[in-house]
Amino acid sequence: MSFYRNKEPDTYRAAPLFACRHITKTYKQVPVIADISLALPEGRRIALLGPSGVGKTTLFNILAGLDRPDSGTVLLSGRDITGVPGNVSYMLQKDMLLPFRTILDNVILSLLIRGEKKADARAFAASFFPDFGLAGFEQHYPRQLSGGMRQRAALLRTMMMQKPVILLDEPFSALDAITRIKMHRWYRDICAQQKLSTIFITHDVDEALSMSETVYLLCGKPGRITQEIQVSLQENDCLVSQELLQLKQKIMSFLL
């Protein structure tokens, strides 16, 4: 079953599903990001990797339509959506689950806002609980779940928005290392099943290599894309493979 109930059949795309072109933003006369361009093909995963303070969240707010750039455009399927919210799904670092609602009722919030009947929304969302490792926890409350389970619930809620692009701002940063690796594997499987198109923000080089097929390095003040690195590893979890270590060394040489 797909999240995208009304999605049209896949067609050939000459252009990427989602892109931004020459994005620049200044706050209080201080340049934050400058001349940023990136492209997300349909069904792919890309990572924005860089240190704190280089404008990654500023860029995400622009990509989500929550803020407007000083110059540049954001495109979805070739259509200009610059400054227009509601075209992509956006998940922040914290899970933001409402403590007084059950997990199922947290997950269906976007469906209810869209006007769907509660019974229909619950039935549709519940069908995805097994794939998300949440079967049997529909009536639990957030405080009763582990950190990894809360993140999976938050991701399922995000995907219920049924938007073609998902923006994830350090979604696994609060998890311990072992849980984080498990979440990486799980999310890659979900992406393969659902053909999800995702952009991640991360400070972690290993996470960028594990979770993405293209890594954009965002560095400097103002933040600029300094490198675009393709990740073609057969098994991203081979964190000690020679190929991955060479890629990691290459990235670190650009960042340090």
C-alpha positions in Angstrom: 0.0 0.0 0.0 1.2 3.5 -0.8 0.9 6.7 1.2 0.0 8.5 -2.0 -3.5 7.3 -2.7 -4.1 9.7 -5.6 -0.6 9.6 -7.0 -0.4 9.5 -10.8 1.5 6.6 -12.5 5.3 7.1 -12.7 6.4 9.0 -15.8 9.7 9.9 -17.2 11.0 13.2 -15.7 13.5 15.2 -17.7 13.9 17.5 -14.7 14.3 16.6 -11.0 11.2 16.3 -8.9 12.3 19.1 -6.6 15.0 21.7 -6.9 16.2 25.1 -5.8 18.1 27.5 -7.9 20.5 30.3 -6.7 18.9 30.7 -3.3 20.2 33.7 -1.3 19.0 34.9 2.1 20.1 37.8 4.4 18.9 38.5 7.9 19.4 42.0 9.4 22.0 42.8 6.7 24.0 39.6 7.6 24.3 37.1 4.6 23.2 33.7 5.8 23.2 31.6 2.7 24.3 32.5 -0.8 23.7 31.1 -4.3 22.5 27.7 -3.3 21.3 25.2 -5.9 20.4 21.6 -5.5 18.3 18.9 -7.1 16.3 16.0 -5.8 15.3 13.3 -8.3 12.1 11.4 -7.6 12.6 8.5 -5.2 16.1 9.5 -4.1 17.6 10.7 -0.9 20.1 13.6 -0.6 21.8 15.0 2.5 22.8 18.5 3.5 25.9 18.1 5.6 27.8 20.9 7.3 28.7 22.4 10.7 26.3 24.4 12.9 25.6 28.0 11.8 26.0 27.7 8.1 22.3 28.2 7.3 20.9 24.6 6.9 17.7 25.3 8.8 17.3 28.6 7.0 17.5 26.8 3.7 15.0 24.2 4.9 12.5 26.9 5.9 12.8 28.4 2.4 12.4 24.9 0.7 9.3 24.4 2.9 7.8 27.7 1.8 7.9 29.0 5.4 10.2 31.8 4.4 11.1 33.6 1.2 14.6 34.0 -0.2 16.0 37.4 -1.1 16.6 35.8 -4.6 16.3 32.4 -6.2 13.5 30.0 -6.8 12.1 26.7 -5.4 10.7 24.3 -8.0 8.4 21.2 -7.6 7.9 19.3 -10.8 9.0 22.4 -12.7 6.5 24.6 -10.9 7.6 27.7 -9.0 6.5 27.2 -5.4 8.9 29.8 -3.8 7.4 31.1 -0.6 4.3 28.9 -0.8 3.8 26.6 2.2 2.0 23.2 2.1 3.8 21.6 -0.9 6.3 19.4 1.0 6.3 17.5 4.3 8.7 18.9 7.0 9.8 17.1 10.2 11.8 18.9 12.8 14.4 17.4 15.1 11.9 16.8 18.0 9.1 14.4 17.4 6.5 17.0 18.6 4.0 14.2 19.5 1.1 15.6 21.5 1.2 13.9 24.9 -2.5 13.8 25.4 -3.3 12.0 22.2 -2.7 8.3 21.4 -0.1 7.4 18.9 -2.7 6.6 16.3 -4.5 9.9 16.9 -1.2 11.7 16.7 -0.4 10.1 13.3 -3.8 11.1 11.7 -3.6 14.8 12.5 -2.9 15.9 9.0 -5.7 13.7 7.6 -8.2 15.3 10.1 -7.0 18.8 9.2 -7.6 18.0 5.5 -11.2 17.1 6.4 -11.2 13.3 6.4 -13.5 11.4 8.8 -11.8 10.2 11.9 -12.8 6.5 11.4 -11.4 6.6 7.8 -8.2 8.3 8.8 -7.6 5.9 11.6 -8.2 2.9 9.4 -5.8 4.2 6.7 -3.0 5.2 9.1 -3.3 1.9 11.1 -2.6 -0.1 8.0 1.0 1.3 8.0 1.7 0.6 11.7 3.2 -2.9 11.0 5.7 -1.5 8.5 6.7 1.2 11.0 7.2 -1.3 13.8 4.3 0.2 15.7 1.7 -2.6 15.5 0.0 -3.1 18.8 0.9 0.5 20.0 -1.9 2.3 18.4 -3.6 3.2 21.7 -0.4 3.9 23.6 0.6 7.4 24.5 4.0 9.0 23.5 5.4 8.7 27.1 5.0 4.9 26.8 7.2 4.6 23.7 11.0 4.4 23.3 12.8 7.2 21.5 13.1 5.1 18.3 9.4 4.3 18.3 8.5 7.9 18.9 10.6 8.9 15.9 9.0 6.3 13.7 5.5 7.6 14.8 6.6 11.1 14.0 7.8 10.0 10.6 4.6 8.2 9.9 2.6 11.3 10.9 4.8 13.3 8.5 4.2 10.9 5.6 0.5 11.0 6.2 0.7 14.5 4.8 1.1 12.7 1.4 3.4 15.3 -0.1 5.9 14.3 -2.8 8.9 15.5 -0.9 10.0 15.0 2.7 12.3 17.4 4.5 13.9 15.9 7.6 15.9 18.2 9.9 18.3 15.9 11.9 15.5 13.4 12.7 17.7 10.9 14.5 20.1 13.2 16.3 18.6 12.5 19.7 18.9 8.7 19.5 21.7 6.6 20.8 24.2 5.3 18.2 22.8 1.7 18.0 19.2 2.9 17.7 20.2 5.5 15.1 21.9 2.8 12.9 18.7 0.7 13.1 16.6 3.7 12.1 18.9 4.3 9.1 18.3 0.8 7.9 14.6 1.0 8.6 14.1 4.4 6.8 16.0 3.2 3.7 13.7 0.2 3.5 10.6 2.4 3.8 12.0 4.7 1.1 12.4 1.7 -1.2 8.9 0.5 -0.5 7.2 3.8 -0.9 9.6 5.5 -3.4 10.0 8.4 -1.0 12.0 11.5 -2.1 13.9 12.9 0.9 16.3 15.7 1.9 18.1 15.3 5.2 19.9 17.8 7.3 22.8 16.3 9.4 26.0 17.2 11.1 27.2 13.5 11.1 29.4 12.3 8.2 28.6 8.7 8.8 24.8 9.4 8.8 25.1 11.4 5.6 26.9 8.5 3.9 24.5 5.9 5.3 21.3 7.8 4.5 21.8 9.4 1.2 22.8 8.9 -2.4 24.1 12.4 -2.9 25.8 14.5 -0.2 25.8 18.3 -0.6 28.4 20.0 1.7 27.2 23.4 3.0 30.0 25.4 4.5 31.2 29.0 5.2 29.5 32.2 6.2 27.4 32.8 4.3 26.7 29.1 3.7 27.4 27.9 0.2 27.3 24.5 -1.4 31.0 23.7 -1.8 30.9 20.1 -2.9 28.4 17.6 -4.4 29.4 14.0 -3.6 27.8 10.9 -5.1 27.4 7.9 -2.8 27.3 4.6 -4.7 27.9 2.1 -2.0 26.2 -1.3 -2.4 25.6 -1.5 1.4 25.6 1.8 3.2 25.9 0.0 6.6 29.4 -1.2 5.9 30.8 1.6 8.0 34.3 0.1 8.0 34.5 -0.7 4.3 37.4 0.7 2.4 35.2 2.6 0.0 33.2 4.3 2.7 36.3 5.2 4.7 37.8 6.8 1.6 34.6 8.8 1.0 34.5 9.9 4.7 38.2 11.0 4.5 37.4 13.0 1.3 34.4 14.7 3.0 36.4 15.5 6.2 39.2 17.0 4.1 36.6 19.5 2.7 35.0 20.3 6.1 38.1 20.7 8.2 
